[in-house]
Amino acid sequence: MRGAKTSCALKVGEAASSGVKSALMALQGTVVKPVDGGIIDKSPEATMRNLGKLTRSGLKSMDPAILDIMLHKCP
């Protein structure tokens, strides 16, 4: 039998959980104001632009770091 690795399944579960929690909060009228939310901005499009900036600049060294960890793990 084949399927997702445990870590991948956990990521999907967490993403689904976060989506449900966000929907429930939205239904209750809970919002994150742009001044309180870090990369959260006035519109979804602006928030996505901010996320793009973060991933392009702030995470440049992450891929090599993750690859280094993976290559040097004990089998």
N, C-alpha and C positions, 0 to 999 in steps of 0.2 A: 504494500500500500504506500502511496506517495501523498505528500501534502506539504503544507507550509512548515518551515522550521518554527520552533517554539518562539523564538524572538520575533519573527515576522507576524505570527499569529497574535502575539501580545501587542505589537504595534497597531495592528488592525483593530483589536479589541479596545485599546485605549483611544484610538481615533473615533471609533463609533460611540464610545462612552462620552467623550468630550462633545461630540455633535449633539447627542441627546441632551446632555446637561445644558449646552448653549441654547438649544431650542426651548427647553423648559424655562430657562431664565428669560428668554425673549418673550415668551408667552406671559410671563409675570411682569413684563415691562422693565426688567433690569437691563441697563445698558452700561457700557464702559465709555466714559467721555474721553475725547482725544487727549485732554490734558492729563488724564490718569492712566492711560493705557500703553505707554512706551511707544511701540511702533503702530498702535491703533491710531487711525486718522479720521477725518471727517466723513470719508466715503470708503466703500469697499475697494474702489479702484486706487485711491491714495494709500490705503493700508497695504494693498498688494505691491505698489511701487516701493513702499518702505521695506517690505519683506524682501523684495528683489535687491534693494541696496544692501540690506543686511547680509544676504547670502552671497552677493558678489564680493563684498569687501570684508565683512567680519568673519567669514568662515573659510577664507582662502587656505589657511594652514590646516584646516580640519581633515580634508581628504588625505594628505600625506601622513598625518598623525594616525588616522584610523588604519590606513594601509600598513604603516609600520607596526602597529599593535597586532594586526592580523597576521603579518608575516613572521612575527617573532613569538607567537603563542606556542606553548608546548602542545604537541599533538595528543 
